[in-house]
Amino acid sequence: MKVGVIGAGQMGAGIAQVCAAIGNQVILCDIKQEFVENGLGTINKNLGRSVEKERISQDEMDNTLENIGITLEIEDLSDSDIIIEAIVENVDIKKTLFRNLGDICNDQTILASNTSSIPIGILAEVSGRPAKVVGMHFMNPVPVMKLVEVIRAKSTSDDTFETTFKLAQDLSKVPVLVNDFPGFVSNRILLPMLNESIFCVMEGVAEPEAIDTVMKLGMSHPMGPLTLADFIGLDTCLAIMEVLHRDLNDDKYRPCPLLIEMVKQGKLGKKSGEGFYKY
Ligand SMILES: NC(=O)c1ccc[n+]([C@@H]2O[C@H](COP(=O)([O-])OP(=O)(O)OC[C@H]3O[C@@H](n4cnc5c(N)ncnc54)[C@H](O)[C@@H]3O)[C@@H](O)[C@H]2O)c1
């Protein structure tokens, strides 16, 4: 398959890597040369680590890298079988991209979004090809995590859904059908918990380390909620809470003021070097 991946950040790089590893021709696109190069650097580092740990051979690493091209022009993706979008979690920016992709892509190209929370129907509508639009929500880190929520909008055709579901299976993931609601299943349930843990920090219920320890040892979570929020990116967490709050129209989803403040200060978690912890 020819796969286009747009956005070479933490998710896009991982998606490009797993798609290329099974022999797809992948083109990874971002808005600046340094961003695509960073994405490629992350892939190189991940694959190098897997070779060191003897999970894959040097040949497999080389073949995977050979399957990945980079570009700054979305036009270079126009003959893809599927494009997986993993750009910033902002509805207006995603809408502009889907409108452009609808204009430039071959009629058969499936447009999949890795959005964490934005209803797929909104992106389907602006694309001008609603039957070809679907959600393909990978988990972070993509090469490790098995789950993919495949989000079926009302307009998604059987063929689009089945092709996307099968691609997830070919990637050795476990796809799960989810209907098109804000936050889908994963973030509808996860993000309010992370947001609540941030309220606990803000109100002084306990220190971040203590909150994480409670959830790890008390609830058998593999990672505490504040560490997880830092890994996801606090800007992405805030964007998801804003979508849940607005689209489900319920104040129980209001983003914690401390989360808003940290994003304002540029404390975005692991990717910026500081969030609830320093990296
Ligand atoms: N971080 C997570 O744990 C996680 C998990 C699942 C889904 N997601 C979703 O995946 C998407 C990307 O998240 P991320 O964590 O990789 O973000 P990120 O900030 O690491 O990367 C986003 C990338 O998109 C690029 N970009 C922005 N606008 C663009 C445009 N118009 N065209 C091309 N590239 C553009 C940016 O330059 C950046 O490199 C978001 O929708 C997010 O909600 C994130």
The ligand as an SDF file (V2000), in Angstrom:
LIG
                    3D

 44 48  0  0  0  0  0  0  0  0999 V2000
    0.2870   12.2440   22.1540 N   0  0  0  0  0  0  0  0  0  0  0  0
   -0.5060   11.2060   22.3050 C   0  0  0  0  0  0  0  0  0  0  0  0
   -0.3690   10.4290   23.2580 O   0  0  0  0  0  0  0  0  0  0  0  0
   -1.5790   10.9340   21.2910 C   0  0  0  0  0  0  0  0  0  0  0  0
   -2.2020    9.6700   21.2980 C   0  0  0  0  0  0  0  0  0  0  0  0
   -3.1850    9.4130   20.3160 C   0  0  0  0  0  0  0  0  0  0  0  0
   -3.5230   10.3900   19.4080 C   0  0  0  0  0  0  0  0  0  0  0  0
   -2.9010   11.6170   19.4350 N   0  0  0  0  0  0  0  0  0  0  0  0
   -3.2810   12.6160   18.4330 C   0  0  0  0  0  0  0  0  0  0  0  0
   -2.3260   12.6020   17.3870 O   0  0  0  0  0  0  0  0  0  0  0  0
   -2.1890   13.9080   16.8250 C   0  0  0  0  0  0  0  0  0  0  0  0
   -0.7400   14.3490   16.9020 C   0  0  0  0  0  0  0  0  0  0  0  0
   -0.3160   14.3180   18.2620 O   0  0  0  0  0  0  0  0  0  0  0  0
    1.2440   14.3140   18.6540 P   0  0  0  0  0  0  0  0  0  0  0  0
    1.2950   13.9710   20.0880 O   0  0  0  0  0  0  0  0  0  0  0  0
    2.0130   13.5070   17.6570 O   0  0  0  0  0  0  0  0  0  0  0  0
    1.5920   15.8620   18.4540 O   0  0  0  0  0  0  0  0  0  0  0  0
    3.0150   16.5600   18.2000 P   0  0  0  0  0  0  0  0  0  0  0  0
    2.8800   17.9390   18.6990 O   0  0  0  0  0  0  0  0  0  0  0  0
    4.1290   15.6850   18.7050 O   0  0  0  0  0  0  0  0  0  0  0  0
    3.1390   16.5510   16.5800 O   0  0  0  0  0  0  0  0  0  0  0  0
    2.2810   17.2320   15.7250 C   0  0  0  0  0  0  0  0  0  0  0  0
    3.0380   17.5050   14.4230 C   0  0  0  0  0  0  0  0  0  0  0  0
    2.1030   18.0130   13.4370 O   0  0  0  0  0  0  0  0  0  0  0  0
    2.7580   18.9990   12.7000 C   0  0  0  0  0  0  0  0  0  0  0  0
    1.7630   19.8360   12.0200 N   0  0  0  0  0  0  0  0  0  0  0  0
    0.9610   20.7730   12.5600 C   0  0  0  0  0  0  0  0  0  0  0  0
    0.1640   21.3150   11.6040 N   0  0  0  0  0  0  0  0  0  0  0  0
    0.4700   20.6790   10.4550 C   0  0  0  0  0  0  0  0  0  0  0  0
   -0.0120   20.7810    9.1200 C   0  0  0  0  0  0  0  0  0  0  0  0
   -0.9700   21.6370    8.7780 N   0  0  0  0  0  0  0  0  0  0  0  0
    0.5210   19.9680    8.1830 N   0  0  0  0  0  0  0  0  0  0  0  0
    1.5070   19.0910    8.5030 C   0  0  0  0  0  0  0  0  0  0  0  0
    1.9890   18.9560    9.7570 N   0  0  0  0  0  0  0  0  0  0  0  0
    1.4840   19.7390   10.7120 C   0  0  0  0  0  0  0  0  0  0  0  0
    3.6210   19.7400   13.7150 C   0  0  0  0  0  0  0  0  0  0  0  0
    4.6350   20.4730   13.0740 O   0  0  0  0  0  0  0  0  0  0  0  0
    4.1290   18.5820   14.5710 C   0  0  0  0  0  0  0  0  0  0  0  0
    5.3540   18.0740   14.0800 O   0  0  0  0  0  0  0  0  0  0  0  0
   -3.1770   14.8030   17.5920 C   0  0  0  0  0  0  0  0  0  0  0  0
   -4.3960   14.8440   16.8910 O   0  0  0  0  0  0  0  0  0  0  0  0
   -3.3210   14.0530   18.9100 C   0  0  0  0  0  0  0  0  0  0  0  0
   -4.5310   14.3500   19.5460 O   0  0  0  0  0  0  0  0  0  0  0  0
   -1.9380   11.9040   20.3480 C   0  0  0  0  0  0  0  0  0  0  0  0
  1  2  1  0
  2  3  2  0
  2  4  1  0
  4  5  1  0
  4 44  2  0
  5  6  2  0
  6  7  1  0
  7  8  2  0
  8  9  1  0
  8 44  1  0
  9 10  1  0
  9 42  1  0
 10 11  1  0
 11 12  1  0
 11 40  1  0
 12 13  1  0
 13 14  1  0
 14 15  2  0
 14 16  1  0
 14 17  1  0
 17 18  1  0
 18 19  2  0
 18 20  1  0
 18 21  1  0
 21 22  1  0
 22 23  1  0
 23 24  1  0
 23 38  1  0
 24 25  1  0
 25 26  1  0
 25 36  1  0
 26 27  1  0
 26 35  1  0
 27 28  2  0
 28 29  1  0
 29 30  1  0
 29 35  2  0
 30 31  1  0
 30 32  2  0
 32 33  1  0
 33 34  2  0
 34 35  1  0
 36 37  1  0
 36 38  1  0
 38 39  1  0
 40 41  1  0
 40 42  1  0
 42 43  1  0
M  CHG  2   8   1  16  -1
M  END
$$$$
